[in-house]
Amino acid sequence: YSALIPLLPGYDGPVGLIGIAEKGFSTLELFVRHAGGHSSAPPRDGGAIGILAEAIYKLQQNPIPHMFGKGVEVAMYEHAARSLSPFMRFLSSNLWLFSPIVAAIQSRVDAQRAQITPTLAFTMLESGVKDNVLPYTAKVTVNCRLLPGYTVQHILDHVTRIVDNPEVKVHVVNSNEASSISSTEGTGYNLLHYTIKEIFPGAMVLPGLLFGGTDTKHYGRLCDDVYRFAPTLISAENVRKRFHGHDEIMTVKNYAQTINFYYHFLQNLDRSFEAFHHDEL
């Protein structure tokens, strides 16, 4: 997990983001079965599609509240404080008082909001076979991303409570709980920090949250701390438009930097690292 721009409000430069935690996920299906029939005499409830559309609308209008202050974001602001704009540094240095304001500012940008909020995304919709026939069924797939401390059961309870309609059946297709949060004080974190600064000297190195799912979930059973980092330069635009989309690319320069990073990382494994200084909030 590497350079996301913009990552934090009040800072527009490159960030070497070390994932000290990873979001979990849950894929839900919302399913409606209805009588169907001919489209010339539609039911008042809108049939299967109408009932499901109402459920989707309710979920869109009632997002899960942010969890600012309960995850990795406090450590992120602590490490970033010296590099933020004066206004954001003042706010982030007094999170005991201004955390609602910082959370509101961070919630304005999709990539930043996802750091502090469990999210729901409607990814597949299925219903109907003919333009003049009321469908018997309608189904939507919902991909949910879970913050550490927010479980699969929490998301299931939220969706069921907001939809509040026994005609809409909700069930979990597959899931994986969010990871635990790793330390920012240990040798592994500091090794990554040092190597990132060697290869990307202009980058600010921060602990952060990985939005996607990786194989690191299997390593949590084997060791106390797990870190997620790839020396790949990423922009916020690429995250929105290119991940799992058209033209996923890496520049030739960044390809060379990636090789260089892993070379130095392996060389640095023999070194001892003290904790790097950062502002205390």
C-alpha positions in Angstrom: 0.0 0.0 0.0 1.8 3.1 -1.1 1.3 6.7 -2.2 -2.3 7.9 -2.1 -2.9 11.5 -3.1 -4.7 13.2 -1.4 -4.7 11.0 1.7 -5.2 13.5 4.5 -6.9 16.8 4.5 -4.3 19.6 4.8 -1.6 17.6 3.0 -1.2 17.2 -0.8 2.2 15.5 -1.0 3.1 11.9 -1.6 2.6 9.5 1.3 4.3 6.2 2.0 1.4 4.4 3.7 2.2 1.4 5.8 -1.0 -0.6 6.4 -1.0 -1.5 10.1 -4.6 -2.9 9.7 -6.8 -4.2 7.0 -10.5 -3.8 6.5 -12.7 -6.9 6.6 -15.4 -7.6 4.1 -18.8 -9.1 3.9 -20.8 -9.8 0.7 -24.5 -9.7 1.4 -27.5 -10.5 -0.9 -30.8 -8.8 -0.5 -33.5 -10.9 -2.2 -37.2 -10.3 -2.8 -39.7 -12.9 -4.1 -43.0 -11.6 -5.5 -46.2 -12.8 -7.2 -45.1 -11.4 -10.6 -47.7 -11.0 -13.4 -48.4 -8.8 -16.4 -47.0 -5.3 -16.5 -50.4 -3.9 -17.5 -51.6 -4.2 -14.0 -48.7 -3.4 -11.7 -49.1 -3.7 -7.9 -49.0 -0.6 -5.6 -45.8 -1.8 -3.9 -43.9 -1.8 -7.2 -43.5 -5.6 -7.2 -40.1 -7.3 -6.6 -38.1 -4.5 -8.2 -40.0 -1.7 -6.3 -39.6 -3.4 -2.9 -35.9 -3.9 -3.5 -35.4 -0.4 -4.8 -37.0 1.0 -1.6 -34.5 -1.1 0.5 -31.6 0.2 -1.5 -32.8 3.7 -1.1 -33.1 3.3 2.7 -29.5 2.1 2.9 -28.3 4.9 0.8 -30.0 7.5 3.0 -28.9 5.9 6.2 -25.1 5.3 6.0 -23.2 3.7 8.8 -21.9 6.5 11.2 -18.1 7.1 11.1 -15.9 5.5 13.7 -13.3 8.3 13.9 -11.1 7.8 17.0 -11.6 4.1 17.3 -9.1 2.9 14.6 -5.8 3.7 13.0 -6.6 7.3 12.2 -5.4 8.8 15.5 -1.9 7.2 14.9 -2.0 8.5 11.4 -2.7 12.1 12.5 -0.1 11.8 15.2 2.6 10.9 12.7 1.5 13.4 10.2 1.0 16.4 12.5 4.3 18.2 11.6 3.5 18.2 7.8 -0.1 19.3 7.8 -1.4 22.8 7.1 -1.4 25.0 10.2 -5.2 24.8 10.4 -5.3 21.0 10.2 -2.3 20.7 12.6 -4.2 22.8 15.2 -7.3 20.6 14.8 -5.4 17.3 14.8 -3.3 18.3 17.8 -6.5 18.7 19.8 -8.5 15.7 18.7 -10.0 15.4 22.2 -12.0 18.5 21.3 -12.0 18.7 17.5 -12.4 15.1 16.4 -16.0 15.7 15.1 -14.8 18.5 12.9 -11.8 16.5 11.6 -14.1 13.6 10.9 -16.5 15.9 9.0 -13.7 17.3 6.9 -12.3 13.8 6.2 -15.8 12.5 5.2 -16.0 14.9 2.2 -13.6 12.9 0.1 -14.5 9.3 -0.7 -11.0 7.8 -0.2 -10.6 9.7 3.1 -14.1 8.8 4.3 -13.4 5.1 3.7 -10.6 5.3 6.3 -13.1 6.0 9.1 -16.4 4.5 8.0 -17.6 1.0 7.3 -18.9 1.1 3.8 -21.7 -0.5 1.6 -21.4 -0.7 -2.2 -24.1 -2.1 -4.4 -22.2 -4.0 -7.1 -24.7 -6.4 -8.9 -28.4 -6.2 -9.6 -30.5 -9.0 -11.1 -34.2 -9.1 -12.0 -36.6 -9.5 -14.9 -36.6 -11.4 -18.2 -39.0 -9.4 -20.4 -40.1 -5.8 -20.7 -43.8 -6.5 -20.2 -43.5 -9.1 -17.4 -43.4 -8.3 -13.7 -40.4 -10.3 -12.3 -40.9 -12.9 -9.7 -37.6 -12.1 -8.0 -35.1 -9.3 -7.6 -31.7 -9.5 -6.0 -28.9 -7.0 -5.3 -25.4 -7.9 -4.1 -23.9 -5.6 -1.5 -20.1 -5.5 -0.9 -19.4 -4.2 2.6 -16.0 -3.2 4.0 -15.6 -3.4 7.8 -13.3 -1.4 10.0 -11.4 -3.1 12.9 -13.9 -3.4 15.7 -16.9 -3.5 13.4 -17.9 -7.1 12.7 -19.9 -9.0 10.1 -22.7 -9.3 12.6 -22.7 -5.5 13.1 -23.2 -4.9 9.3 -25.9 -7.6 9.1 -27.7 -6.0 12.0 -27.4 -2.5 10.4 -28.8 -3.6 7.1 -31.7 -5.6 8.6 -32.7 -2.7 10.9 -32.6 0.0 8.1 -34.4 -2.1 5.5 -37.0 -3.1 8.1 -39.1 -5.2 5.7 -39.7 -8.9 6.1 -40.2 -9.3 2.3 -36.5 -8.4 1.8 -34.4 -11.4 2.8 -30.8 -10.6 3.8 -28.1 -13.2 4.0 -24.3 -13.3 4.1 -22.7 -14.9 1.0 -19.1 -14.8 2.3 -17.1 -12.7 4.7 -13.9 -12.1 6.5 -13.5 -10.1 9.7 -11.2 -7.0 9.8 -7.7 -7.5 11.1 -6.2 -6.5 14.4 -4.1 -3.3 14.5 -0.3 -3.7 14.5 2.2 -1.7 16.4 4.0 1.4 15.0 6.8 1.1 17.5 8.4 -2.2 16.5 11.3 -3.2 14.4 9.2 -4.2 11.4 7.5 -0.9 11.1 10.7 1.1 11.5 12.5 -1.1 8.9 9.8 -0.3 6.4 9.8 3.4 7.4 13.6 3.7 6.9 13.6 1.9 3.5 10.7 4.0 2.2 12.6 7.1 3.0 15.7 5.8 1.2 13.8 5.2 -2.0 11.2 8.0 -1.8 12.9 10.7 0.3 10.2 13.2 -0.4 7.4 11.0 0.9 5.8 11.3 4.3 5.6 7.9 5.9 2.4 7.2 7.9 0.6 4.2 9.4 -2.7 3.6 7.7 -5.6 1.3 6.9 -5.7 -0.9 3.9 -9.2 -0.8 2.3 -8.9 -3.9 0.2 -8.4 -7.6 1.1 -5.0 -9.3 1.0 -3.4 -12.6 2.0 -2.0 -11.0 5.1 -5.1 -12.1 6.9 -3.5 -15.6 7.1 -0.4 -14.2 8.8 -2.2 -12.8 11.7 -2.3 -16.3 13.2 1.4 -16.6 13.0 2.8 -13.3 14.3 2.0 -10.3 16.5 2.3 -7.6 13.9 1.5 -7.6 10.2 2.4 -4.8 7.8 1.1 -4.1 4.3 3.2 -2.0 1.9 4.0 -2.0 -1.9 6.3 0.6 -3.4 3.8 1.5 -6.1 2.9 5.1 -6.8 -0.9 5.5 -6.7 -3.0 8.6 -7.2 -6.6 9.0 -5.9 -7.7 9.2 -9.5 -6.1 5.8 -10.3 -7.8 4.3 -7.3 -11.2 5.5 -8.5 -10.8 4.7 -12.2 -8.1 2.1 -12.7 -8.2 -0.4 -9.9 -10.2 -3.3 -11.3 -10.9 -1.1 -14.3 -9.3 -0.1 -17.6 -5.5 0.5 -18.0 -4.1 -0.5 -14.7 -0.5 0.7 -15.2 2.9 1.2 -13.6 5.4 3.6 -15.0 8.9 2.4 -16.0 10.4 4.7 -13.4 8.2 3.3 -10.7 9.0 -0.3 -11.8 12.7 0.5 -11.3 11.9 2.0 -7.9 10.0 -1.1 -6.9 13.0 -3.3 -7.6 15.3 -0.9 -5.8 13.0 -0.8 -2.8 13.0 -4.6 -2.3 16.8 -4.7 -2.8 17.3 -2.2 0.0 14.7 -3.8 2.2 16.5 -7.1 2.1 19.8 -5.3 2.8 18.3 -3.5 5.7 17.1 -6.6 7.4 20.5 -6.9 9.0 20.3 -3.4 10.6 18.8 -2.3 13.9 16.2 0.4 14.0 15.1 2.8 16.7 11.7 4.4 16.7 11.5 7.4 14.4 10.5 10.7 16.0 7.0 12.0 15.4 4.9 14.7 17.1 2.9 13.6 20.2 -0.6 15.0 20.2 
